[in-house]
Amino acid sequence: KELKVQGVSLDEYFSNNEVVDFIKIDAEGAELHIIKGAQKLITRNKALKIIMEFSTGLISSSGSQPEDLFNIIKSFGFHIFRISPSSKLIEVTLKDLLKIKHCDVLLSRK
């Protein structure tokens, strides 16, 4: 069953140049769409950190490609850190993420 809902991008919601330091994204594969809708917010908030799920299967099933998500994240100058089960941060590459298939990541400009 399909359910339609009205949405708003983060750029629209935060259109008054608010300072945003942290975003948590849990969107079951729609992360690329959310990042694209937050480009202005991400660009103007240099200290922004994002925690999100990176699941190659969910990303693909939503019509996106994991490579596209990785590339847009990197284009904003973010480093990508896998959050290990012990909460250790491990910087990862696209090759690492494609092997892991599913993990939580921290995006930080260091």
N, C-alpha and C positions, 0 to 999 in steps of 0.2 A: 504494500500500500504506500502510495506517495503522499507526502505531506509537504505543502509549500508554506514557508515562513518568510517574513520580511526581515532582511538583515541590513546592517549598516557597517561600512568599513571603519577601521580604527582611525584612518585619516579624516573621515567625516565626523566621527564621534569626538575626536580630539582636535577639532579645527581651530581652536582658539590658542594654539601654540602652547598648550599645557606641557609641563615637564613630566615626563614619564621615565621612571628608573627601572621598572621591572614589568615583564609580561610573562604570564604562563599560558601556553597554548596546549590544549588537549582537544584536538579536532578530528581524530579518527581518519587522518589522511588528507585533510583539507588545509594543511599548514601552508602550502605554497600560495593558495588563494588568500589566506590571511596576511601573509608577508607582503604579497603584492598590494593589498589594500591598506598597508601601513607604511608604505615607502617614505612618505613625508615625515611621519612620526619617527621612524627609524633614523632617517638622515639628520634630523634636527636634535635628537636626543643622543648625544655621543656616549654618555655613560650608561645607556640602556643595556640591560641584560635580559635575556629571554631563556626560559626553560621550556622545552617542548619534547614531544615524542618524535622519534624518527623511525618510522616503520616502512620499509620498502614495499611490503605487500599492501598496506593501507594506502600509501601514497599512490601506488599504481592503480589500485581499485577505484580511486577517486578521479582518475583520468589525468593524473600528473605523472611526471617522471622523477625519481629520486635525484637524478643528476641535475635537473632543473632547480629543485629546491636547494640542493647543495650549492650550486653556482650563484643563485641570487643571494643566499646567506653570505657567501664569500665576497660578493660584489659590494656589500655594505661594510666590509672590513672586519667581519666577525671571525674569531677563532672558534672552532667547534670542539667541545669537550664532552666525551661520553661520561655520564655519571655512573660509576661502578656500583654494584650492590653494597659496597662498604662506604659509599659516598665519595670516593676518590675521583678526582677529575683527570681524565686521560685525553689529551688532544688527539683528534682523529682526522683521517683523510676520507675522501669519498670511497676509496677502495676498502678501508676499514669498515665504514658504515654498510657497504653492500655485503660484506661478509657477516656482519653481526645480525643484519635483517631487522632487528627491533631493539631500541634502547631509548633512554631519556638522555637528552643532551642539554648542555648549557652553551649559549651563544654569548660571547663576551669579546669586547675589543681590547681586552687585557688591561 
